[in-house]
Amino acid sequence: MRHGRQKALLERAVLVLLFLAPATAQAQGNGTLDLASLLRERDPEAMIAGLKGDMQKQIGDHWIKLQLEDSETAAKRNHGRLYPNPSLQAYVNRLGQSLIPREASDNIFVNFKILEDPLAYADTLATGTVYLSSGLISLLDNESQLAFVLMHEAGHVVLSHDLHQSIEEEKARRRGAMVSGIATLLGAGLGRAVGGTKGAVEGAGAGFVVAQVSEAVQRHRFVKEIQLESDQFATQVLLEHGFDAREAPALMVKLGKCLHSSGGAAEAAFGDTANLLQRAENIKKLLAGPYQPLVSRVLGGNGFRMSSPRYSLLMAELKRDNGLLALERDLFVIARTNLEEAAAVRTDDPLTMYGLGMLYRTVGRKDEDIAKAASYLKSAMEFDEVRHSFPEAYLQYAVELLSREDPQRYSEVQRALRTYVVLYQRQSGGELPREIRFVYDFLDLAGDRNWIAYKVNNVSSEAPYQLTGDVKVDAGFQSPEKRAARKP
């Protein structure tokens, strides 16, 4: 016990002395950013050219290697993982490009892309590519919040944070031997004073361990500093373009709550959720301090830009699609948030209604949840009556009605099931759905033991889809004899 206490005291003593040394990263200033000067300093070629000796070649080679590795990552993501909505992809990229400061280096290119993933995260590559997941964008409330996220990530690119970090880590590595030696000698000296020769050995070991801890802490501090620098960069750019940077703290609070309630997978995908509240408070201080005159000037003029009508429509599509993706992956908090926000805008969209219906059927516990499930599924069917392109809504609505065991609804069940098969065949080249045997079981339960569906060999011939009564039926629903009799 005494031995352990002595070692702990030695480690603390060395740690205190080491932390008296300057931090690896520079602390953030209290004023506004001189973007023109800062962006000139962070030009990649200028940063590498300013290095001395063999470090210039080492960092230059490392930077090329990192860009090649990230280009391979981009190639994989760009084929098959991008959100397949070209209008939204173009809109997000154009918004991001319009906000990048004119002073940004000509040696830096930035582009913005959306990945199809219900989990919320952003990732910036050394190629200059900024990836935002559909899950992250789906949690945004307005265009100002989107602009902030875009400029925070763009800040990592135009401020050359990847290259800056590589340089600082190499400097830290080169200092490591010296720091480790100093810490070892310092620990040995303290140990000798406390416990003689044996204490000197223990102190040297404690000094080495503390040196490694110190290096890790300094690295973490640097990463935190570049996050704050990107936040300040985004805040200043937004205000200069009339976007409401005051939305950034609200976004961070919302993100933290949603990610926490969504579980460990959502928090792990996002990354550093622990610092969201601190970052929000830091932005509030910037807005109340050095940026307060700029805020007042915008408010005294035309006011802040919040969201365009196009933003609301496009985001409703993305929220719907991301909600359906989240539902497939049992991310129910994200699914509910996305789908309910989408429904507030897309009030007549069958896919949105279907998603909400399936969500409430899946996780609903109360009678009102069950009622919501049926209501949303019925709405999905009704909103699909023009295009008839969404078979699943009819099947799931029929299942929902059957669960009520109400004979007065059986004719409605029969209609929905027959329509499901018809629409499925239209989309599947005449093939019958794999659930057909269950469809027959459901029809039997609903009192129809006569209706039969057949595979259609050529859905494009003989005008196979015809309206009969209130159900669109196919030639495949007739017996082979009757179909043969119709041929000339």
JOVENKA-V550285 format. One record per residue. RES is the residue in three letters. SS is DSSP state (A for helix, B for strand, O for the rest). BURIAL is I if it has 9 or more other ideal C-beta (glycine too) atoms within 8 Angstrom, else O. Layout:
RES;SS;BURIAL / RES;SS;BURIAL
This chain:
MET;O;O / ARG;A;O / HIS;A;O / GLY;A;O / ARG;A;O / GLN;A;I / LYS;A;I / ALA;A;O / LEU;A;I / LEU;A;I / GLU;A;I / ARG;A;O / ALA;A;I / VAL;A;I / LEU;A;I / VAL;A;O / LEU;A;O / LEU;A;I / PHE;O;O / LEU;O;O / ALA;O;O / PRO;O;O / ALA;O;I / THR;O;I / ALA;O;I / GLN;O;O / ALA;O;O / GLN;O;O / GLY;O;O / ASN;O;O / GLY;O;O / THR;O;O / LEU;O;I / ASP;O;O / LEU;A;I / ALA;A;O / SER;A;O / LEU;A;I / LEU;A;I / ARG;A;I / GLU;A;O / ARG;O;I / ASP;O;I / PRO;A;I / GLU;A;O / ALA;A;I / MET;A;I / ILE;A;I / ALA;A;O / GLY;O;O / LEU;O;I / LYS;O;O / GLY;O;O / ASP;A;O / MET;A;I / GLN;A;I / LYS;A;O / GLN;A;I / ILE;A;I / GLY;A;I / ASP;A;O / HIS;A;I / TRP;A;I / ILE;A;O / LYS;A;O / LEU;A;I / GLN;A;I / LEU;A;O / GLU;A;I / ASP;A;I / SER;A;I / GLU;A;O / THR;A;I / ALA;A;I / ALA;A;O / LYS;A;O / ARG;A;I / ASN;A;O / HIS;O;O / GLY;O;O / ARG;O;I / LEU;B;I / TYR;O;I / PRO;O;O / ASN;O;I / PRO;A;O / SER;A;O / LEU;A;I / GLN;A;I / ALA;A;O / TYR;A;I / VAL;A;I / ASN;A;I / ARG;A;O / LEU;A;I / GLY;A;I / GLN;A;I / SER;A;O / LEU;A;I / ILE;O;I / PRO;O;O / ARG;O;O / GLU;O;O / ALA;O;I / SER;O;I / ASP;O;O / ASN;O;O / ILE;O;I / PHE;O;O / VAL;O;I / ASN;B;I / PHE;B;I / LYS;B;I / ILE;B;I / LEU;B;I / GLU;O;I / ASP;O;I / PRO;O;I / LEU;O;I / ALA;O;I / TYR;O;I / ALA;B;I / ASP;B;O / THR;B;I / LEU;O;I / ALA;O;I / THR;O;I / GLY;O;I / THR;B;I / VAL;B;I / TYR;B;I / LEU;B;I / SER;B;I / SER;A;I / GLY;A;I / LEU;A;I / ILE;A;I / SER;O;I / LEU;O;I / LEU;O;I / ASP;O;O / ASN;O;I / GLU;A;I / SER;A;I / GLN;A;I / LEU;A;I / ALA;A;I / PHE;A;I / VAL;A;I / LEU;A;I / MET;A;I / HIS;A;I / GLU;A;I / ALA;A;I / GLY;A;I / HIS;A;I / VAL;A;I / VAL;A;I / LEU;O;I / SER;O;I / HIS;A;I / ASP;A;I / LEU;A;I / HIS;A;I / GLN;A;I / SER;A;I / ILE;A;I / GLU;A;I / GLU;A;I / GLU;A;I / LYS;A;I / ALA;A;I / ARG;A;O / ARG;A;I / ARG;A;O / GLY;A;I / ALA;A;O / MET;A;O / VAL;A;I / SER;A;I / GLY;A;O / ILE;A;I / ALA;A;I / THR;A;I / LEU;A;I / LEU;A;I / GLY;A;I / ALA;A;I / GLY;A;I / LEU;A;I / GLY;A;I / ARG;A;I / ALA;A;O / VAL;A;I / GLY;A;I / GLY;A;O / THR;A;O / LYS;A;O / GLY;A;I / ALA;A;I / VAL;A;I / GLU;A;I / GLY;A;I / ALA;A;I / GLY;A;I / ALA;A;I / GLY;A;I / PHE;A;I / VAL;A;I / VAL;A;I / ALA;A;I / GLN;A;I / VAL;A;I / SER;A;I / GLU;A;I / ALA;A;O / VAL;A;O / GLN;A;I / ARG;A;I / HIS;A;O / ARG;A;I / PHE;A;I / VAL;A;I / LYS;A;I / GLU;A;I / ILE;A;I / GLN;A;I / LEU;A;I / GLU;A;I / SER;A;I / ASP;A;I / GLN;A;I / PHE;A;I / ALA;A;I / THR;A;I / GLN;A;I / VAL;A;I / LEU;A;I / LEU;A;I / GLU;A;O / HIS;O;I / GLY;O;O / PHE;B;I / ASP;O;I / ALA;O;I / ARG;O;I / GLU;A;I / ALA;A;I / PRO;A;I / ALA;A;I / LEU;A;I / MET;A;I / VAL;A;I / LYS;A;I / LEU;A;I / GLY;A;I / LYS;A;O / CYS;A;I / LEU;A;I / HIS;A;O / SER;A;O / SER;A;I / GLY;O;O / GLY;A;O / ALA;A;I / ALA;A;I / GLU;A;I / ALA;A;O / ALA;A;I / PHE;A;I / GLY;O;O / ASP;O;O / THR;O;I / ALA;O;O / ASN;O;I / LEU;A;I / LEU;A;I / GLN;A;O / ARG;A;I / ALA;A;I / GLU;A;I / ASN;A;I / ILE;A;I / LYS;A;I / LYS;A;O / LEU;A;I / LEU;A;I / ALA;A;O / GLY;O;O / PRO;O;O / TYR;O;I / GLN;A;I / PRO;A;O / LEU;A;I / VAL;A;I / SER;A;O / ARG;A;O / VAL;A;I / LEU;A;O / GLY;A;O / GLY;O;O / ASN;O;O / GLY;O;O / PHE;O;I / ARG;B;I / MET;O;O / SER;O;I / SER;O;O / PRO;A;O / ARG;A;O / TYR;A;I / SER;A;I / LEU;A;I / LEU;A;I / MET;A;I / ALA;A;I / GLU;A;I / LEU;A;I / LYS;A;I / ARG;A;I / ASP;A;I / ASN;A;I / GLY;A;I / LEU;A;I / LEU;A;I / ALA;A;I / LEU;A;I / GLU;A;O / ARG;O;O / ASP;O;O / LEU;O;I / PHE;A;I / VAL;A;I / ILE;A;I / ALA;A;I / ARG;A;I / THR;A;I / ASN;A;I / LEU;A;I / GLU;A;I / GLU;A;I / ALA;A;I / ALA;A;I / ALA;A;O / VAL;A;I / ARG;O;I / THR;O;O / ASP;O;O / ASP;O;I / PRO;A;I / LEU;A;I / THR;A;I / MET;A;I / TYR;A;I / GLY;A;I / LEU;A;I / GLY;A;I / MET;A;I / LEU;A;I / TYR;A;I / ARG;A;I / THR;A;O / VAL;A;O / GLY;O;I / ARG;O;O / LYS;O;O / ASP;A;O / GLU;A;O / ASP;A;I / ILE;A;I / ALA;A;O / LYS;A;I / ALA;A;I / ALA;A;I / SER;A;I / TYR;A;I / LEU;A;I / LYS;A;I / SER;A;I / ALA;A;I / MET;A;I / GLU;A;O / PHE;A;I / ASP;O;I / GLU;O;O / VAL;O;O / ARG;O;O / HIS;O;I / SER;O;O / PHE;O;I / PRO;A;I / GLU;A;O / ALA;A;I / TYR;A;I / LEU;A;I / GLN;A;I / TYR;A;I / ALA;A;I / VAL;A;I / GLU;A;I / LEU;A;I / LEU;A;I / SER;O;O / ARG;O;O / GLU;O;O / ASP;O;O / PRO;A;O / GLN;A;O / ARG;A;I / TYR;A;I / SER;A;O / GLU;A;O / VAL;A;I / GLN;A;I / ARG;A;I / ALA;A;I / LEU;A;I / ARG;A;I / THR;A;I / TYR;A;I / VAL;A;I / VAL;A;I / LEU;A;I / TYR;A;I / GLN;A;I / ARG;A;I / GLN;A;O / SER;O;O / GLY;O;O / GLY;O;I / GLU;O;O / LEU;O;I / PRO;O;I / ARG;O;O / GLU;O;O / ILE;A;I / ARG;A;O / PHE;A;O / VAL;A;I / TYR;A;O / ASP;A;O / PHE;A;I / LEU;A;I / ASP;A;I / LEU;A;O / ALA;O;I / GLY;O;O / ASP;O;O / ARG;O;O / ASN;O;O / TRP;O;O / ILE;O;O / ALA;O;I / TYR;O;I / LYS;O;O / VAL;O;I / ASN;O;O / ASN;O;O / VAL;O;I / SER;O;O / SER;O;O / GLU;O;O / ALA;O;O / PRO;O;I / TYR;B;I / GLN;B;I / LEU;B;O / THR;B;O / GLY;O;O / ASP;O;O / VAL;B;I / LYS;B;I / VAL;B;I / ASP;B;I / ALA;A;I / GLY;A;I / PHE;A;I / GLN;O;O / SER;O;O / PRO;A;O / GLU;A;O / LYS;A;O / ARG;A;I / ALA;A;O / ALA;A;O / ARG;A;O / LYS;O;O / PRO;O;O
